[in-house]
Amino acid sequence: MNLENNLFTDREAQRVKALESYNILDSLTEKDYDDITLMASIICDVPIALVSFVDKDRQWFKSNLGLNTKSTPRIDSFCSHAIEAIDEPFIITDSRNDSRFKENPLVLGDPNIVFYAGIPIVTEDGLGLGTVCIIDNKPRELTEKQLAALKMLSNQAMNLLQLRKVNSDLQQARLALEIQNQKLEVYNKDLELLIDKNLSDRTREIAEQNITLATMNKELEAFNYISSHDLQEPLRKIQFFSSIIIDKELHLLSDKGKNYLLRIGKSADRMSMLIKDLLAYSRTTTTEKTFEKVPLNKLIEDIKYDLQEEIVEKGAVIVFKDTIEVKMITFQFRQLLHNILSNSLKFSNPATAPHIIFECVLDSAISFRKPILDQSKSYYYLKITDNGIGFDNKYKDKIFELFQRLGAQEMQMGTGIGLAIVKKIVENHNGFIEAESSENIGTTLHIYIPEIA
């Protein structure tokens, strides 16, 4: 018996706690609940209809059609019995003949309960919070349709409770967010002052850079201003803000917040790389085109030195046996070779060490059998082959378009500008470039540069 009493006590404590979580007790009158009691009274043709909630020591009426009081002692409550049988209606046809209720003060006195029917308002966890109930001063019976209607009204009362709780939770969350935003605004203002103070020297440097930018080619003047000032300045602040938060405030963030902050950092780094590539692309158009003869193998060795860490990390083998000299715009051709080698390393097969082969010959256009070439000229033919992840050959033209990247996940690491720069440099040399590739086999680039006397 003691075990049964303990179980009942625990269950009752859970039930009361659940009721309190809806914050419904002693709340103001609401039309939605009054509509429920009105419908119950009309459907069952009774003088009294209630939406009641059973607290620890009382039953309290959220809506009390036909009853002047807002609560009664729980010990006298019919609803206390109704919430114990949550799966079925609790019906007393004539309380005067029922040993449990015939001495009840609510039967002997006002409101003189004779007939009672209560449908429990039940949570998803099976806890009875109260009832939608009807009362009459005479014995009666309910039809199946009336009972079904009362059940629907009870479900509606539970739905209103759930909606109330959701709205309350949203309001609390909104209030917490407003408070957090206010704190963040204060923090941001303080951080802005700190950043502005620490970046005074940097601001002067940016101003000097702006003066330098004003002298650049008028064709891309607006573009260069945007790239070097309007984009880079807020980007630097984003990176600086992020680094300060990571260094000093990271432990205050949730795991989700940390993830968002790290993603901001990665996006800022990618934006920085995009701006640099855009500037490199613009330089291929705006700079003076001075040609000079340079050994191709020397350029490749210089680029291998620049990319030494990536080469060593991936165990790459880079082969170039020719010692041919090519008349070129040196810094542009160096950029061309750098972008190609960097791409081959970036898009290498993780399971295989990169093997990249450079070959170059000088021959007449006729020997290459390319109608696009000027058949009266000789061309340097540069062939670069790798064993990387490759791509579907149907994209062989698309890869040279500005801001174009292929759909495979591995091909999404770049900015979509590197090969566009390569193509632009080839065009600056009045040349022609094409690609061929197979997925998981590798890629070959064919570059034709006309010989200049």
C-alpha positions in Angstrom: 0.0 0.0 0.0 2.9 2.4 0.8 4.3 1.7 -2.7 1.0 2.6 -4.3 0.8 5.8 -2.2 4.3 6.8 -3.2 3.5 6.1 -6.9 0.4 8.2 -6.6 2.3 11.0 -4.9 4.9 11.1 -7.6 2.3 11.0 -10.4 0.3 13.8 -8.7 3.5 15.9 -8.3 4.2 15.5 -12.0 0.6 16.4 -12.8 0.6 19.6 -10.7 4.0 20.6 -12.2 2.7 20.1 -15.7 -0.4 22.2 -14.9 1.8 25.1 -13.5 3.9 25.0 -16.6 1.0 26.3 -18.7 0.6 29.4 -16.4 -3.2 29.2 -16.7 -4.3 29.3 -13.1 -5.8 32.6 -12.0 -5.5 34.0 -15.5 -8.0 36.4 -17.0 -11.2 35.4 -18.8 -10.6 34.4 -22.5 -13.2 34.2 -25.2 -11.9 30.9 -26.6 -12.5 29.1 -23.4 -15.9 30.8 -22.9 -16.9 29.6 -26.4 -16.1 26.0 -25.3 -18.4 26.2 -22.3 -21.1 27.9 -24.4 -20.9 25.1 -27.0 -21.0 22.4 -24.3 -24.1 24.0 -22.7 -25.9 24.3 -26.0 -25.0 20.8 -27.3 -26.0 19.1 -24.0 -28.8 21.5 -23.0 -27.5 22.1 -19.5 -27.5 25.2 -17.3 -23.9 24.9 -16.2 -20.8 24.2 -18.2 -17.2 24.6 -16.9 -13.6 24.5 -18.0 -11.9 23.5 -14.8 -8.3 22.9 -13.8 -7.5 20.8 -10.6 -4.8 22.4 -8.5 -3.3 20.9 -5.3 -6.0 22.1 -3.0 -8.7 23.5 -5.3 -10.4 23.3 -8.6 -10.3 26.6 -10.5 -12.6 27.5 -13.4 -11.1 29.1 -16.4 -14.6 29.5 -17.8 -17.7 29.1 -15.6 -21.0 29.4 -17.5 -23.9 29.3 -15.1 -21.8 29.3 -12.0 -21.0 32.3 -9.9 -17.8 31.1 -8.2 -14.3 30.9 -9.7 -13.1 27.9 -7.5 -14.2 25.3 -5.0 -12.2 23.1 -2.6 -10.6 20.1 -4.3 -12.0 17.8 -1.6 -15.5 18.5 -2.8 -14.6 18.4 -6.5 -16.2 16.0 -9.0 -13.4 16.9 -11.4 -10.8 15.3 -9.1 -12.4 12.0 -9.8 -12.7 12.7 -13.5 -9.0 13.3 -14.0 -8.1 9.9 -12.5 -9.9 8.1 -15.4 -8.3 9.9 -18.4 -9.4 7.5 -21.1 -13.1 7.8 -20.6 -15.8 10.3 -19.5 -16.7 10.5 -15.8 -20.5 10.6 -15.6 -22.7 10.7 -12.5 -26.4 10.3 -13.5 -27.8 11.1 -10.1 -25.4 12.2 -7.4 -28.2 11.8 -4.7 -28.0 8.0 -5.2 -24.2 7.8 -5.3 -22.5 7.0 -2.0 -19.4 9.0 -3.0 -21.3 12.3 -3.5 -24.7 12.2 -1.8 -23.3 14.0 1.3 -21.2 16.4 -0.9 -21.9 20.1 0.0 -22.1 20.9 -3.7 -24.9 18.4 -3.9 -26.7 19.4 -0.7 -26.2 23.1 -1.4 -25.5 25.5 -4.2 -25.2 24.7 -7.1 -27.2 21.5 -6.2 -25.4 19.1 -8.5 -27.5 16.1 -9.5 -26.1 15.2 -13.0 -22.4 15.6 -13.8 -20.3 14.7 -16.8 -16.6 15.5 -17.1 -14.3 14.9 -20.0 -10.6 15.1 -18.9 -8.2 17.6 -20.4 -5.1 15.4 -20.9 -1.5 16.1 -21.9 0.5 14.0 -24.3 2.1 12.4 -21.3 -1.3 11.2 -20.1 -1.6 13.7 -17.2 -5.1 14.9 -16.4 -5.0 18.7 -15.8 -8.7 19.3 -15.5 -12.0 18.8 -17.4 -14.6 20.2 -19.7 -17.6 19.4 -17.6 -21.4 19.9 -17.6 -23.8 20.1 -14.6 -27.6 19.8 -14.3 -30.0 19.9 -11.4 -31.8 16.8 -12.5 -30.9 13.3 -13.6 -30.2 12.8 -17.3 -28.4 10.7 -20.0 -26.1 11.8 -22.8 -26.2 10.5 -26.4 -23.1 9.2 -28.1 -23.0 12.3 -30.3 -23.1 14.6 -27.2 -20.2 12.7 -25.6 -18.2 12.9 -28.9 -18.8 16.6 -29.0 -17.7 17.0 -25.4 -14.5 15.0 -26.2 -13.8 17.4 -29.1 -14.3 20.4 -26.8 -11.9 18.9 -24.3 -9.3 18.4 -27.0 -9.8 22.0 -28.1 -9.1 23.1 -24.5 -5.9 21.1 -24.5 -4.9 22.7 -27.9 -5.5 26.1 -26.4 -3.2 25.3 -23.5 -0.5 24.1 -25.9 -0.8 27.3 -28.0 -0.6 29.4 -24.8 2.6 27.6 -23.8 4.2 28.0 -27.2 3.3 31.7 -27.3 4.7 32.1 -23.8 7.9 30.4 -24.7 8.2 32.5 -27.8 7.7 35.7 -25.8 10.3 34.7 -23.3 12.7 33.7 -26.1 12.0 37.1 -27.8 12.6 38.9 -24.6 15.9 37.0 -24.0 17.0 37.8 -27.5 16.2 41.5 -27.1 18.3 41.6 -23.9 21.1 39.7 -25.7 20.9 42.1 -28.6 21.2 45.1 -26.3 24.2 43.5 -24.6 25.7 42.8 -28.0 25.1 46.4 -29.2 27.0 47.7 -26.2 29.7 45.2 -26.7 30.0 46.1 -30.4 30.2 49.8 -29.7 33.0 49.1 -27.2 34.7 46.9 -29.7 34.3 49.4 -32.5 36.1 52.0 -30.4 38.9 49.6 -29.7 39.2 48.6 -33.4 39.1 52.3 -34.5 41.9 53.1 -32.0 44.1 50.1 -33.0 43.6 50.6 -36.7 44.5 54.3 -36.9 47.8 53.5 -38.5 46.1 51.0 -40.8 43.6 53.7 -41.9 46.4 56.0 -42.9 47.9 53.2 -45.0 44.6 52.5 -46.7 44.3 56.2 -47.5 47.7 56.1 -49.2 46.7 53.0 -51.1 43.6 54.9 -52.3 45.8 57.6 -53.7 47.8 54.9 -55.6 44.6 53.3 -56.9 43.5 56.6 -58.4 46.4 56.5 -60.9 45.4 53.1 -62.3 43.9 52.5 -65.7 40.6 54.4 -66.1 39.0 51.4 -67.7 38.9 49.6 -64.3 39.2 52.5 -62.0 35.8 52.0 -60.3 36.4 48.2 -60.1 39.8 48.6 -58.4 38.4 51.1 -55.9 35.7 48.7 -54.9 38.1 45.8 -54.7 40.8 47.5 -52.7 38.7 49.8 -50.4 34.9 49.2 -50.3 35.3 45.4 -50.1 38.7 45.0 -48.3 38.1 47.5 -45.5 34.9 45.8 -44.1 36.6 42.4 -44.8 39.5 43.4 -42.6 37.2 44.4 -39.9 35.3 41.1 -40.2 38.5 39.2 -39.9 39.8 41.4 -37.1 36.5 41.2 -35.1 36.4 37.4 -35.6 40.0 36.9 -34.5 39.4 39.0 -31.3 36.2 37.0 -30.5 38.0 33.7 -31.1 41.0 34.7 -28.9 39.0 36.3 -26.1 35.3 35.3 -26.2 35.1 31.8 -27.8 34.5 30.1 -24.5 31.4 32.1 -24.0 29.7 30.9 -27.2 27.6 27.8 -27.6 28.8 25.0 -29.9 26.5 26.3 -32.6 27.8 29.8 -32.1 31.4 28.6 -32.4 30.6 26.8 -35.6 29.0 30.0 -37.1 32.0 32.1 -36.1 34.5 29.7 -37.7 32.3 29.6 -40.8 32.5 33.4 -40.9 36.3 33.2 -40.7 36.4 30.8 -43.6 34.1 32.9 -45.7 36.2 36.0 -45.0 39.4 34.1 -46.0 37.6 33.0 -49.2 36.5 36.6 -49.9 40.1 37.8 -49.5 41.3 35.2 -52.0 38.5 36.2 -54.4 39.6 39.8 -54.2 43.2 39.0 -54.8 42.3 36.8 -57.8 40.0 39.6 -59.2 42.9 42.1 -59.0 45.2 39.6 -60.7 42.6 39.3 -63.4 42.4 43.0 -63.8 46.2 43.3 -64.1 46.2 41.0 -67.1 44.2 43.7 -68.9 45.6 47.0 -67.5 49.4 46.4 -67.3 51.8 47.2 -70.1 52.6 44.3 -72.4 56.4 44.1 -72.6 57.7 40.9 -74.2 61.0 39.3 -73.4 62.6 35.9 -74.0 62.8 33.8 -70.9 63.7 30.1 -70.3 60.5 28.3 -69.5 62.2 25.8 -67.2 63.5 28.7 -65.0 60.0 30.0 -64.5 58.8 26.6 -63.5 61.6 26.2 -61.0 60.7 29.5 -59.5 57.1 28.5 -59.2 58.0 25.1 -57.7 59.9 27.1 -55.0 56.8 29.2 -54.3 54.7 26.1 -53.9 57.3 24.0 -52.1 55.1 23.3 -49.1 52.2 22.0 -51.1 54.6 19.9 -53.3 56.3 18.3 -50.3 53.0 17.8 -48.4 51.5 15.9 -51.3 54.7 14.2 -52.5 54.2 15.7 -55.9 56.5 14.9 -58.9 56.9 17.7 -61.4 58.7 17.0 -64.6 60.0 19.5 -67.2 62.9 18.3 -69.4 62.9 21.0 -72.1 65.1 24.2 -71.9 63.3 26.1 -74.5 63.0 29.9 -74.3 59.7 31.6 -75.0 59.1 35.3 -75.8 56.5 36.3 -73.3 55.1 39.0 -70.9 57.2 37.5 -68.1 55.1 38.3 -65.0 51.9 37.3 -66.7 53.3 34.0 -68.0 54.7 33.3 -64.5 51.1 33.8 -63.2 49.8 31.5 -65.8 52.2 28.7 -64.9 51.6 29.3 -61.2 47.8 29.0 -61.5 48.1 25.8 -63.6 50.5 24.1 -61.2 48.5 25.3 -58.2 45.3 23.8 -59.7 47.0 20.5 -60.4 48.1 20.3 -56.8 44.8 21.5 -55.4 42.7 19.0 -57.4 45.0 16.0 -57.1 43.7 12.5 -56.2 44.0 12.0 -52.4 44.9 8.4 -53.0 47.8 9.1 -55.5 50.8 11.4 -55.4 50.4 14.2 -58.0 52.5 13.6 -61.2 52.6 16.7 -63.3 54.4 16.9 -66.7 55.3 20.1 -68.6 56.3 19.7 -72.3 57.1 22.5 -74.8 58.0 22.6 -78.4 58.2 25.2 -81.2 56.8 24.2 -84.5 54.7 25.4 -87.4 51.0 25.8 -87.1 50.4 23.3 -89.9 52.0 20.6 -87.8 49.5 21.0 -85.0 46.4 20.7 -87.3 44.4 23.3 -85.5 42.3 25.4 -87.9 42.0 28.2 -85.2 45.8 28.8 -85.5 47.3 31.2 -88.0 48.7 28.7 -90.5 51.5 31.1 -91.6 53.1 31.3 -88.1 55.1 29.1 -85.8 53.8 28.4 -82.3 55.1 27.4 -78.9 53.1 24.4 -77.9 52.9 23.9 -74.1 51.3 20.7 -72.9 50.6 20.2 -69.1 49.4 16.8 -68.0 48.4 15.7 -64.5 46.9 12.6 -62.9 44.4 14.5 -60.7 40.7 14.0 -60.1 39.8 15.4 -63.6 36.3 16.4 -64.7 33.7 15.5 -67.2 35.0 16.5 -70.6 31.7 18.3 -71.4 32.9 21.1 -69.2 36.2 21.6 -71.1 35.1 25.1 -72.3 33.2 26.1 -69.1 36.3 25.8 -66.8 37.9 28.9 -68.5 34.9 31.2 -67.9 35.1 33.8 -65.1 33.5 32.7 -61.8 32.7 29.2 -63.1 33.4 26.2 -60.9 32.3 22.6 -61.6 29.6 20.9 -59.6 31.7 18.2 -57.9 32.4 18.9 -54.3 36.1 18.6 -54.8 36.0 21.2 -57.5 34.4 23.9 -55.2 37.6 24.9 -53.4 38.7 27.7 -55.8 37.3 31.1 -56.6 36.4 30.3 -60.2 39.0 32.9 -61.5 42.3 31.0 -61.7 41.7 29.4 -65.1 40.0 32.5 -66.4 43.2 34.4 -65.6 45.2 31.7 -67.5 42.9 32.1 -70.5 43.2 35.9 -70.4 47.0 35.7 -70.3 47.0 33.3 -73.3 44.8 35.8 -75.2 47.2 38.6 -74.2 49.9 36.6 -76.0 47.5 36.1 -79.0 47.4 32.4 -78.2 44.9 29.7 -77.8 44.1 27.2 -74.9 42.0 24.1 -74.7 41.5 21.4 -72.1 40.7 17.7 -72.2 39.9 15.6 -69.1 38.4 12.4 -67.7 37.1 12.0 -64.2 39.5 10.3 -61.8 42.1 10.0 -64.6 43.5 13.5 -65.0 43.6 16.7 -67.1 45.7 17.9 -70.0 46.0 21.6 -71.0 47.1 22.5 -74.5 48.5 26.0 -74.9 49.6 27.6 -78.3 51.5 30.8 -78.2 52.6 32.4 -81.5 56.4 33.0 -81.9 57.3 36.7 -81.9 60.3 37.8 -83.8 
